Structure formats: C-alpha cells, structure tokens
Amino acid sequence: MRIRIALSLAALGLTAIAVYGQPSDAQIIKDLTKPGVLKVELSPGPTRKEWHSAHGQYMWDRVAYVTRSAEVPEYPKATVKITGIARYHYGASTSFREFKVAENEYFGLPAPSKEEMLGMIRERYVDFLGWRAGDMVGDLHYMRIPEGEGVIWHTPKSFTIPVEIEYDAKTSIYDLTTIQEKVDVRFYRDAVDGPWKDNIVATSRERTDGEVRKYAQEDLAAMPSYRDQMQEREAQAQLDALPPVEIPDFQRDVDVFLFTNKLLREGTKEQVEAYLIRMLDPVYFVEGSSTRLNANGYQLVTNVLERAFNPKSTYAQQYCPDPAVKGQQPGGMEWWNATLDAHTRMSVARSGGTWKNGQKVGETWRIQALEVWMLTSADDIARINSYEPGMLCKPKGAVEKAADKVSPPGTGSSSGSSSQQSGGSDLMKKGKGLLNKLTTP
C-alpha cells in the first residue's frame, strides 16, 4: 500500500512539473516583444504540446500575431502583422526556442483602386483566364471585386485581390455549364514604387457549377472557345499588318506556277507570306479558320520563307524568270534553279466555291504543296555566283542551250530529261501572256 501511495504521489509530482513547465501567456508575450514590436496577440485556446518528428521531441506551440513597424522607407507608417508559432522546449525547464513565421500581412500601403485593379487584370487577361480560355464559350459574364474584401499585401512588392467571375464552359462533350468562381489574383513588382509586372498568378478559391445545358456532341464542338476567338482575331490582325498582294483570278494551274515563281523572285518576304496564307489549301488551317495556320501550315510557310529569303543566297539569285521545267503533270510542276541542280516543287487544286443548280461554282486555285530547294553550301553559292551576266537564265527559247552549257554532274539521269524540260518550258511559256500583264507586287 505504501508503495502505491508513493507512486501516486510521484505521478502527481510529474504532472505538476509538466503543467508548471508550460509557458504562460504573459511569458509568451514578453518573449515576442522585441524592439520595434507594437503589439503581440495570442490565438484563443491553450498552448499545446506537439510532437515534432524533425527534432524527435515534444514542444510547446502557440499561434501568435506580432505587429511591428514594416520598415518601408517610402511608407514609414506602414506596419506588418506576422502570423507564426511561438515554440518552447518541453520539460521541467521550459525555455523559448523560436518564433516560426507562417505568413505576413502588410498594412498602410497604398493600393490601386478597384477600377485600376480590374484594368490591370484585363491587360493580363490570358494569364488570368488560364485554362478557362480553352473551355469558355464566349467571354466572362462579369468580373468584379466582391464587397467587403480588399487587397492583402504579402510584401511591399506583392498583393492579392479576390475577384468574382461567371462564365459558360464546356464541362463534357455534351454539357455547357454556367460556372461562378472566386479567384485570388496576385500581382508582383520589383520595387516598392515600381510598375506592376506582366506575370500574375490566379488561383481558384471557390467554384460553384450552375445551370447545365445539353447539346449534340457536334453542335457543342462547333462552338468556338474564347481562346479560339482570341487567336482568330490575332491571326487576322497579323495578316492585315502584312503588305497587300493583288492575287489574279487564275484560270489555269500554270498561271499559279508562273505567278509564284515571279513573286518569289521579285516580291518581299512579307508579300510572299501574305500570298501563301491567302492561297494555301484549307487543310493547312485550324478547322473553321481561314487565317490561323495549323502546325503543317506554319511549317510550310516557315520553310518557304527561310529558304527563299536566306540572307546568304536568295531565291532571286538562284532561280530564273523563265525556269526550265523538271517535270509536269496536271495540277503539279517542278522547275529547275538556274544551274539545274536544285528545284522547286508545287502542286495546286481547285477548292471552295458553292453549289448552284447542281454545279460547283466559285472554286479557286489553292496551293496544296510548295517545296523550295536551294543551294546552301558556301562552295555551291560561290559557284552559282561565279557565272558572268548572261551565262545563266538565257532569254526565251534558250533554256535547253543553257542546260547544255551548264551540264552539272548527275543531272543527266534525273527525271528532268531534255524532252521534259522542253515540253515543260513550252507549257510555262503559254502562261507568259498573263504573267507579263501582272505588275510586280
């Protein structure tokens, strides 16, 4: 019995020591009150004993809020409220260990007005919308800063503002849903009085799905997203910024070949780009667009422009006004460069138009393929530049003679035999009447 009583007294003693070892509120406030601190507040509730695996021991933790001068020279009255955990060693001898900071909030810094902040978001609209732009049909129904909420300053160089938005979005292959969201938008700047940076971070805080409308899969797929509409406007603006090119009403495929050769020789890089975008087959564009190139269209245009307008040697320096024809078939032609060791391949077809009385009318010639091949090595460029004036690109009727004089190695066995070149040249010449009437773009 005496042993049990002794053990019970010992346990009570340990409990008393543990309770006594817990830091008091007054002690915590005293330990956190340093020079510059204006106020210390403690969270409601007791100081808790918490296990910290990183240290392998228990500690006393208490959430505290320390308000002090923000020490921002530009705004001397500004303050900062520091939220953190006052942490103490656990045991009979309790001592202050650290104040673990969780977050800061600054006060007394001037913020932009609501109208200015909404304007800043519109200037960074694509970053703000993020993934929503690809799902949204149409624009936002509204964008507003909720009443009762304002700017939260994380540092003198960064703040967050909550924004409420509503929009319609594709939420499945059949569903168009009206969605309301509250989004936290964070802005950054490099200096306290500096301009706000373009990059922002928009994080969804709350989301509510409202009315859901059902559509046939093909009907919903046909509805352009906001991103589609935005990219369409940008592509149209870029096309409008290119120089105008008067494209004739081509009657034959050979007219297209002649005009393209002439434009590549005499036009500017920007004129050729505008011509290609207006002449490419619909297969090279994003579905439903006549201005937004898809990956294949972008690659075709890029290849032609980079090769034809290479600063080391241009198409005009390597190709003739009246080129020898390497091969020809309906809708397609290949023609030689001036030295008959590189060629350009082009194919066209009629497309578009509408049906009238069972007949297709209004079709136009469109480019289905265009590959420009150039001499690129320094030695080949030096060779083609070595010819004296008049040695290459002979006048009409001298194509075959020029080919005989050049006779580059390996060309005799190519598909462009002399008979093919002669026949192709004759075909090219049939279009000269039209070509001579065309003005240089």
C-alpha positions in Angstrom: 0.0 0.0 0.0 2.8 2.4 0.9 4.5 1.7 -2.5 1.3 2.5 -4.3 0.8 5.8 -2.4 4.4 6.7 -3.2 4.0 6.0 -6.9 0.8 8.1 -7.0 2.5 11.0 -5.3 5.4 10.8 -7.8 2.9 10.8 -10.7 1.2 13.8 -9.3 4.5 15.5 -8.9 5.5 14.9 -12.5 2.1 16.2 -13.6 2.7 19.4 -11.6 6.1 19.8 -13.1 4.7 19.4 -16.6 1.9 21.9 -16.0 4.3 24.2 -14.4 6.7 23.9 -17.4 4.0 25.2 -19.8 4.8 28.8 -20.8 2.2 31.3 -19.6 0.5 33.8 -22.0 2.4 36.6 -20.3 5.7 34.8 -20.8 5.0 34.3 -24.5 4.0 37.9 -25.0 7.1 39.0 -23.1 9.4 36.8 -25.2 7.9 38.0 -28.5 8.1 41.7 -27.6 11.2 42.9 -29.2 12.4 46.4 -30.3 10.0 47.7 -33.0 7.2 45.4 -32.0 3.9 47.4 -31.5 1.6 44.6 -30.4 1.5 40.8 -29.6 -1.7 38.8 -29.7 -2.2 35.2 -28.9 -4.7 32.9 -30.6 -7.6 31.7 -28.5 -7.1 28.4 -26.7 -4.3 26.8 -24.7 -0.7 26.3 -25.6 -0.5 22.8 -26.9 2.1 20.1 -26.5 3.0 18.9 -30.1 5.3 16.2 -31.3 7.9 17.3 -33.8 9.3 14.4 -35.8 12.0 16.5 -37.4 13.5 17.1 -33.9 12.4 13.9 -32.3 10.8 15.6 -29.3 7.8 17.3 -27.9 7.5 21.1 -27.8 5.0 23.7 -26.6 3.3 25.5 -29.5 1.1 28.6 -29.5 -0.1 30.6 -32.5 0.7 34.3 -32.1 0.3 37.5 -34.1 3.1 40.1 -33.9 2.6 43.6 -35.2 5.6 45.7 -35.8 6.8 48.5 -38.0 7.1 47.4 -41.6 10.3 49.4 -42.0 9.4 50.5 -45.5 11.2 53.9 -46.1 8.7 55.0 -48.7 5.8 54.5 -46.3 7.2 55.0 -42.7 3.7 54.5 -41.1 3.2 51.1 -42.7 3.0 48.0 -40.3 3.3 44.3 -40.8 1.3 41.6 -38.9 3.3 38.5 -38.6 1.5 35.2 -38.1 3.6 32.4 -36.6 4.1 29.8 -33.9 5.8 30.6 -30.6 7.7 27.4 -29.9 9.2 26.4 -26.5 11.2 23.5 -25.2 9.2 20.9 -23.4 10.1 19.7 -19.9 10.7 20.8 -16.4 12.8 23.7 -17.6 10.9 25.4 -20.3 12.7 28.0 -22.5 11.8 29.9 -25.6 13.1 28.2 -28.8 11.9 30.1 -31.8 9.1 32.0 -33.5 8.2 30.1 -36.6 6.8 32.6 -39.2 3.9 31.3 -41.3 2.8 34.5 -43.2 3.0 38.2 -43.2 0.4 40.8 -44.0 1.3 44.5 -44.5 -1.0 47.5 -43.7 -0.7 51.1 -44.6 0.5 50.6 -48.2 -1.5 52.5 -50.9 -3.3 50.1 -53.2 -4.7 50.7 -56.7 -8.4 51.4 -56.9 -10.8 48.6 -57.8 -11.2 50.0 -61.3 -7.4 50.1 -61.7 -7.0 46.5 -60.5 -9.7 45.2 -62.9 -8.0 47.1 -65.7 -4.7 45.5 -64.7 -6.3 42.1 -64.9 -7.8 42.9 -68.4 -4.3 43.8 -69.5 -3.1 40.3 -68.4 -6.4 38.7 -69.4 -5.0 35.5 -71.0 -2.8 34.8 -67.9 -5.8 35.5 -65.7 -8.1 33.1 -67.5 -5.5 30.4 -67.9 -7.1 27.0 -68.7 -10.6 28.6 -68.7 -10.0 30.3 -72.0 -9.9 26.9 -73.7 -13.2 25.8 -72.2 -15.1 29.0 -72.1 -17.7 29.7 -74.8 -17.9 33.5 -75.2 -16.5 35.9 -72.7 -17.0 36.3 -68.9 -20.5 37.3 -67.9 -19.0 39.5 -65.3 -15.7 40.2 -63.4 -15.9 42.1 -60.1 -14.2 42.6 -56.8 -16.6 41.4 -54.0 -17.9 43.8 -51.5 -16.2 43.6 -48.1 -13.0 42.2 -49.4 -9.9 44.1 -50.4 -6.2 43.9 -51.0 -4.0 41.6 -49.0 -0.4 42.8 -49.0 2.1 39.9 -48.7 5.1 42.1 -49.1 5.5 45.7 -50.1 6.1 44.3 -53.6 3.2 41.9 -53.9 -0.5 41.8 -53.1 -3.6 39.6 -53.7 -7.1 40.7 -54.6 -10.1 38.4 -54.8 -12.2 38.5 -58.0 -15.6 37.0 -58.7 -16.3 35.8 -62.2 -19.1 33.9 -64.1 -18.8 32.2 -67.4 -20.1 29.3 -69.6 -17.7 26.4 -70.1 -17.7 23.0 -71.8 -17.7 20.5 -69.0 -18.2 17.4 -71.2 -18.6 16.6 -74.8 -22.4 17.3 -74.3 -22.6 19.8 -71.5 -22.3 23.6 -71.4 -22.3 24.7 -67.7 -22.6 28.2 -66.1 -19.8 28.5 -63.5 -19.3 31.0 -60.7 -15.8 31.3 -59.2 -13.9 33.4 -56.7 -10.3 33.7 -57.9 -7.4 35.1 -55.9 -5.2 37.2 -58.2 -1.6 38.0 -57.1 0.4 40.9 -58.6 4.2 41.5 -58.3 6.6 44.3 -58.8 10.4 44.7 -58.5 10.4 47.9 -56.4 8.0 49.5 -53.9 7.3 52.4 -56.3 7.8 50.3 -59.4 5.3 49.3 -62.1 3.4 46.0 -61.7 4.9 43.1 -63.7 3.0 41.4 -66.5 3.1 38.0 -64.9 0.3 37.3 -62.4 -0.9 34.2 -60.5 -4.6 33.4 -60.5 -5.7 30.7 -58.0 -9.3 29.5 -57.7 -10.6 29.8 -54.2 -14.2 28.7 -54.6 -16.2 27.3 -57.5 -20.0 26.7 -58.0 -21.4 24.9 -61.0 -24.8 26.3 -62.0 -27.2 25.6 -64.9 -26.2 22.8 -67.3 -27.4 22.8 -70.9 -27.2 19.7 -73.1 -26.1 19.8 -76.8 -25.4 17.3 -79.5 -21.7 16.5 -79.5 -21.1 18.0 -82.9 -23.0 21.2 -82.1 -21.1 21.8 -78.9 -17.8 21.0 -80.6 -18.6 23.6 -83.2 -18.9 26.4 -80.6 -15.6 28.3 -80.6 -13.9 28.8 -77.3 -12.7 32.2 -76.1 -9.2 31.1 -76.9 -10.2 30.2 -80.4 -11.9 33.6 -80.9 -8.9 35.4 -79.4 -6.4 33.6 -81.6 -8.6 34.2 -84.7 -8.5 37.9 -84.0 -4.8 37.9 -83.5 -4.2 35.9 -86.7 -6.4 38.3 -88.7 -4.6 41.3 -87.2 -1.2 39.8 -88.2 -2.5 39.1 -91.7 -3.9 42.6 -92.0 -0.5 44.0 -91.0 1.2 42.3 -93.9 1.6 44.3 -97.2 -1.2 43.9 -99.7 -0.8 41.4 -102.6 -3.0 41.5 -105.6 -3.7 37.9 -106.5 -5.0 37.4 -110.0 -8.1 35.3 -110.9 -6.0 32.3 -112.1 -7.6 30.4 -114.9 -5.0 27.6 -115.2 -2.6 25.8 -112.9 0.3 27.1 -114.9 -0.7 30.6 -114.2 -0.3 29.9 -110.5 3.1 28.4 -111.0 4.3 31.4 -113.1 3.0 33.9 -110.6 4.5 32.1 -107.6 7.9 31.9 -109.3 7.7 35.6 -110.1 6.6 36.6 -106.6 9.4 34.5 -105.0 11.9 36.3 -107.2 10.6 39.9 -107.1 8.4 40.2 -104.0 9.4 40.8 -100.4 9.4 38.2 -97.7 6.2 39.8 -96.2 4.5 39.8 -99.6 5.2 36.1 -100.1 3.9 35.4 -96.5 0.6 37.2 -97.2 0.3 35.4 -100.6 0.8 32.0 -99.1 -1.7 32.5 -96.2 -4.3 33.6 -98.8 -3.5 30.8 -101.2 -3.0 27.7 -99.0 -5.5 24.9 -99.1 -7.9 24.7 -96.1 -6.1 21.6 -94.9 -3.3 23.9 -93.7 -5.6 25.9 -91.3 -7.2 25.2 -88.0 -10.6 23.8 -88.7 -13.1 26.5 -89.4 -10.5 29.2 -89.8 -9.0 30.8 -93.0 -6.3 32.7 -91.1 -4.9 30.5 -88.3 -2.4 28.1 -89.6 -2.1 24.7 -88.1 1.3 23.0 -87.4 1.6 21.8 -91.1 0.7 25.2 -92.5 3.1 27.0 -90.2 5.9 24.6 -91.2 5.2 25.1 -94.9 5.2 28.9 -94.7 8.3 28.9 -92.5 10.3 26.6 -94.8 9.5 28.6 -97.9 10.3 32.0 -96.3 13.5 30.8 -94.6 14.8 29.2 -97.8 13.7 31.8 -100.4 14.9 34.7 -98.4 18.1 33.3 -96.9 20.5 36.2 -96.5 23.3 34.1 -97.8 21.6 33.5 -101.1 18.0 34.2 -102.1 15.6 32.6 -104.5 16.0 35.6 -106.8 19.8 34.8 -107.0 19.3 31.1 -107.8 16.2 30.9 -109.9 15.4 32.3 -113.4 12.4 34.3 -114.6 11.8 31.6 -117.2 13.0 28.4 -115.4 13.5 25.1 -117.1 10.8 22.6 -116.2 12.0 19.4 -114.4 8.6 17.6 -114.6 4.9 18.4 -115.1 1.6 16.8 -114.6 -2.0 18.2 -114.1 -2.0 20.4 -111.0 1.7 19.9 -110.4 5.1 21.1 -111.6 8.7 21.0 -110.7 11.1 23.6 -112.1 14.9 23.9 -112.0 17.1 26.5 -110.5 19.5 28.4 -112.8 22.2 25.7 -112.6 19.8 22.7 -112.9 20.9 21.1 -109.6 18.1 22.2 -107.2 14.4 22.6 -107.9 11.1 23.8 -106.6 8.0 21.6 -106.4 4.5 22.9 -106.4 1.0 21.4 -106.6 -2.4 23.1 -106.7 -6.0 22.2 -106.9 -9.3 24.0 -107.2 -11.3 24.1 -104.0 -14.0 26.1 -102.2 -17.0 27.5 -104.0 -20.7 26.8 -103.6 -23.3 24.6 -105.3 -25.7 26.2 -107.8 -28.2 24.1 -109.8 -26.1 21.0 -109.2 -22.9 22.7 -110.4 -19.9 23.8 -108.3 -19.2 27.5 -108.9 -16.7 29.9 -107.4 -13.9 27.5 -107.0 -10.4 29.0 -106.8 -6.9 27.6 -107.1 -5.3 26.7 -103.8 -1.7 25.6 -103.0 -1.6 22.0 -101.8 2.2 21.7 -101.7 5.2 24.0 -102.1 8.8 23.0 -101.5 11.6 25.3 -102.3 15.1 23.8 -102.5 18.2 26.0 -102.6 21.9 25.6 -102.8 23.1 26.2 -99.3 26.8 25.3 -99.0 29.3 28.2 -99.3 31.0 26.4 -102.3 27.7 25.9 -104.2 26.7 29.5 -103.6 30.1 30.7 -104.8 29.8 28.5 -107.9 26.3 29.9 -108.9 27.5 33.4 -108.2 30.6 32.9 -110.5 28.7 33.0 -113.8 29.1 36.1 -115.8 26.0 38.1 -116.7 24.1 36.3 -119.5 25.6 32.9 -118.9 22.6 31.8 -116.9 18.8 32.5 -117.3 19.0 32.9 -121.1 16.2 34.6 -123.0 13.2 32.7 -124.1 13.9 29.8 -126.4 17.5 29.3 -125.0 16.6 27.1 -121.9 17.9 23.9 -123.5 21.1 25.6 -124.7 21.8 27.0 -121.2 21.2 23.5 -119.8 23.7 22.1 -122.3 26.4 24.6 -121.3 25.9 24.1 -117.5 25.7 20.3 -117.6 26.1 19.8 -113.8 27.2 16.3 -112.7 24.4 13.8 -112.1 21.6 15.7 -113.8 21.6 13.6 -117.0 19.9 10.7 -115.2 17.3 12.8 -113.4 13.6 12.8 -114.2 14.1 16.2 -115.9 15.2 15.0 -119.3 15.7 17.4 -122.1 12.4 16.5 -123.7 10.6 17.0 -120.4 12.4 20.3 -119.9 11.5 21.4 -123.4 7.9 20.4 -123.1 7.6 21.9 -119.6 9.3 25.1 -120.8 6.7 25.4 -123.6 3.9 25.0 -121.1 5.4 27.6 -118.9 5.7 30.0 -121.9 2.0 29.6 -122.6 1.3 31.5 -119.5 3.7 34.3 -120.2 1.0 36.4 -121.7 -0.8 36.6 -118.4 2.5 36.9 -116.4 3.7 39.9 -118.5 0.4 41.7 -117.6 0.9 41.2 -113.9 2.5 44.0 -112.0 5.2 43.3 -109.5 3.6 43.1 -106.0 
